Amino acid sequence: MKSKKASSFHEFARNTSDAWDIGDDEDEDFTSSSSSLQTLNSKVAKATAAQVLENHSKMRVKPERAQPALSEMPTNCKVNKSSSEAQLSRISEETCMRTPLQKQQSLPLRPVIPLVARISDQNASGAPPMTVREKTRLEKFRQLLSSHNTDLDELRKCSWPGVPREVRPVTWRLLSGYLPANMERRKLTLQRKREEYFGFIQQYYDSRNEEHHQDTYRQIHIDIPRTNPLIPLFQQPLVQEIFERILFIWAIRHPASGYVQGINDLVTPFFVVFLSEYVEEDVENFDVTNLSQDVLRSIEADSFWCMSKLLDGIQDNYTFAQPGIQKKVKALEELVSRIDEQVHNHFRKYEVEYLQFAFRWMNNLLMRELPLRCTIRLWDTYQSEPEGFSHFHLYVCAAFLIKWRKEILDEEDFQGLLMLLQNLPTIHWGNEEIGLLLAEAYRLKYMFADAPNHYRR
Amino acid sequence: MAGGEGPVSGVAESREHLFKVLVIGELGVGKTSIIKRYVHQLFSQHYRATIGVDFALKVINWDSKTLVRLQLWDIAGQERFGNMTRVYYKEAVGAFVVFDVTRGSTFEAVSKWKHDLDSKVLLPNGSPIPAVLLANKCDQKKDGSQNLSQMDQFCREGGFIGWFETSAKDNINIDEAARFLVENILANYKTFPNEENDVGKPKLDLDPLKAESKSQCC
């Protein structure tokens, strides 16, 4: 199995810095099978645990901060500290309900991340001061972003292993193709696009109560309060109204698909990332009435456009009969049958069909299976990878499935398997786990892109 | 009740059954809430929209010699997912069709769902699978009450074996509705006991004689 290709992957691994950080002290051999990924994982889990514990002890230390992103930041920008206890109990209740399989508790070394719903990644508030390496990376980003013409290829390369929180909003705008690479055109483009969006609102939003759009609006209206129901940010009326407008406008401008459940989730990462530009600490508890209307409008318009760009690439996921999803679920089955026959046969034995669990993985881009902070990190890569959302996601799903192979093989009936697969214990996941997942996905993609018959029996 | 007529005495030793039961209806009518209430005795305003299908298992000690496992398939309510239902309905032996008493349009959609069900899954003898209609969110009902005899008639004409006013929030009639459906499924089973043990995967329970029972309303 060790081949020239694999070793060039190895080189890639070395080049893409921090996705591999945690493996630095390992003899990283990503060319070997998933079982070694597992071993690596348990080592990593311990290392991570130790690291997080250490971070916890530094929790009170004010992290070194970058300048607030924009001058628009209101002076009365009050930041609500996470009022953890009430939320924690609510969350743990939900957890018990949703996951009868509390397998994550079998890792005693792993400390509890304070807020399960915590959005920001571990480089955000409460994290220790940046390492030299992180500083260098951030510097590199700043350099790229401030150059007259941002080198998008270079930006993608830098972003693949994760975008630093401080520069994520502007980087995402660039990577999604929303913002032009040319520095001078950016301001005007933003202004124009934001005006255009609010032009749509003016033109179409009143039609939500008319007969031909009523159904669409009603469905959106029902789904919004139950989008991220455990995160206080999304229970605020102002935020819910923003989501309704974004989704309604998108839906009526895309009649081939219209509003499909799941699309509501896809607004969330953009909204949170663009909001984070104005919020110092816990985004999930932030009261948006502290922001000026102009700022809120910018966040709304940017979220709309970036979500539109994303959906443009996966539109056949949501058109009639959802052919994109059908195709990808089949492809996943095919892929898994080649890379892990044992898991595949296990599913067949107990009559588990891929569609029964992977439909949601495709329809919601794994957002239902991962904490929001992980989705944000995942999207750093999806936006850096050619066809990230439409193609690379398939390999991520395969890697994700194989990650649980042991748990899967331990289940010996249909119900057990389905309930495991629909409640995978990722609640503690952070950047490290996503980094490993992406590494494995990349390995799979590499093998099958260049040698599609490599594993054919 | 529907189950009373079967030759119960024929079944001597203890039995285990696994029944696949569907829960269908328009989006936001409370399908997930009903299942969570029934299986976990919990209610929350905070369930996310179901995408595709969710699974739950309810184990019932039916009587001293009968154990029933209900495999509940919580099917997403949005029409866009409708073309998937054929895959999901396969081998189901019972169904709940749910609507929201506070939204008339969800009641109008009941017939559509029932038709979808009957056109995609049947018992081996060709009769429709037993379906119970649930009028959910009855705790929020505004006007007095639906006309009971009208609902009975609707059930008869629509081929439902019965209907219940339910509230997942206040835990009204959920257990009763489930018991009613299971009795019906079991009666089918006892009428024509399956030779194979049905544990391990959903097995159809045959029902040639009970086709008329669908006119029973509660």
Contacts between the chains, C-beta under 8 A, distances in Angstrom:
chain1	res1	chain2	res2	distance
A	94	B	44	7.2
A	94	B	46	7.1
A	97	B	36	6.8
A	97	B	40	5.8
A	97	B	42	5.7
A	97	B	44	7.3
A	219	B	27	6.2
A	219	B	28	8.0
A	219	B	78	6.8
A	222	B	27	6.3
A	222	B	28	4.0
A	222	B	49	7.9
A	223	B	27	7.7
A	223	B	28	7.8
A	223	B	49	5.2
A	225	B	45	7.9
A	226	B	46	6.8
A	226	B	47	6.3
A	226	B	48	5.2
A	226	B	49	5.8
A	227	B	48	7.2
A	229	B	45	7.5
A	229	B	46	3.5
A	229	B	47	7.2
A	229	B	48	6.3
A	230	B	46	6.4
A	257	B	80	8.0
A	258	B	80	7.6
A	260	B	78	6.9
A	260	B	80	4.8
A	261	B	27	7.0
A	261	B	49	4.8
A	261	B	51	6.1
A	261	B	76	6.7
A	261	B	78	4.8
A	261	B	80	7.3
A	261	B	81	7.6
A	262	B	49	7.8
A	262	B	51	5.4
A	264	B	49	7.6
A	318	B	80	7.2
A	320	B	80	7.9
A	320	B	83	7.9
A	321	B	83	4.9
A	322	B	80	7.0
A	322	B	81	7.8
A	322	B	83	7.5
A	322	B	84	8.0
A	351	B	201	5.9
A	353	B	87	7.2
A	355	B	52	7.5
A	355	B	84	7.3
A	355	B	87	6.0
A	356	B	52	7.4
A	356	B	53	6.3
A	356	B	55	7.8
A	359	B	51	7.0
A	359	B	52	3.7
A	359	B	53	7.6
A	359	B	84	7.2
A	360	B	51	4.3
A	360	B	52	4.9
A	363	B	51	5.3
A	363	B	52	6.7
A	364	B	51	5.8
A	368	B	48	7.3
A	368	B	51	6.6
A	413	B	200	7.1
A	414	B	71	7.6
A	414	B	201	6.4
A	415	B	55	6.7
A	415	B	57	4.7
A	415	B	69	7.7
A	415	B	71	6.1
A	418	B	55	4.3
A	419	B	55	5.9
A	419	B	56	7.7
A	419	B	57	7.1
A	422	B	54	6.2
A	422	B	55	6.3
